[in-house]
Amino acid sequence: MSKGYFVFVIFCVTSILLFAVYLRSERNRIFYKFSICKSEQSRLKQQLGKKQLQLEGIINPAAISGSFEEQSDE
């Protein structure tokens, strides 16, 4: 076995290990971004639900008549 072949094998193994470490750190970074986006999506869904309930309260005829009764009592 020649010295050049041995150096080539060591270089290939080192390259593969460095690439594996890079892929693992990249996967962790992508998972972190995914988690942030998922929590932001959940927060926005909750906000949308609150706004929808407010809108339904405004549009609901019973709510409108209730607000008219409150204004006429004043």
C-alpha positions in Angstrom: 0.0 0.0 0.0 1.5 3.3 -1.1 1.8 6.4 1.0 -0.3 8.4 -1.5 -3.2 5.9 -1.3 -3.1 6.1 2.5 -3.2 9.9 2.5 -6.1 9.7 0.0 -8.1 7.4 2.2 -7.5 9.6 5.3 -8.6 12.6 3.3 -11.8 10.9 2.1 -12.7 9.7 5.6 -12.1 13.1 7.0 -14.2 14.8 4.3 -17.1 12.4 4.9 -17.0 13.0 8.6 -16.9 16.8 8.2 -19.8 16.6 5.7 -21.8 14.5 8.2 -21.2 17.2 10.9 -22.3 19.9 8.5 -25.5 18.0 7.6 -26.3 17.5 11.2 -25.9 21.2 12.1 -27.9 22.2 9.1 -30.7 19.8 10.1 -30.8 21.3 13.6 -31.0 24.8 12.1 -33.8 23.9 9.8 -35.7 22.2 12.6 -35.3 25.3 14.8 -36.7 27.5 12.0 -39.6 25.1 11.5 -40.4 25.2 15.2 -40.4 29.0 15.1 -42.7 29.1 12.1 -45.0 26.5 13.6 -45.4 28.5 16.9 -46.0 31.7 14.8 -48.6 30.0 12.8 -50.4 28.8 16.0 -50.3 32.4 17.4 -51.7 33.8 14.2 -54.5 31.2 14.1 -55.5 32.2 17.7 -55.5 35.9 16.7 -57.6 35.1 13.7 -60.1 33.2 15.9 -60.4 36.2 18.2 -60.9 38.6 15.3 -63.5 36.2 13.8 -65.4 36.1 17.1 -65.3 39.9 17.3 -66.6 40.2 13.8 -69.4 37.7 14.4 -70.4 39.7 17.5 -70.6 42.8 15.5 -72.6 41.2 12.6 -74.9 39.1 14.8 -78.4 40.7 14.8 -78.9 39.9 18.5 -75.7 41.8 19.3 -76.9 44.7 17.2 -80.3 44.9 18.9 -78.6 44.6 22.3 -76.3 47.5 21.5 -79.4 49.6 20.4 -81.1 48.8 23.6 -78.1 49.9 25.6 -77.9 53.2 23.7 -81.6 53.8 24.1 -81.4 53.3 27.9 -78.8 56.1 28.2 
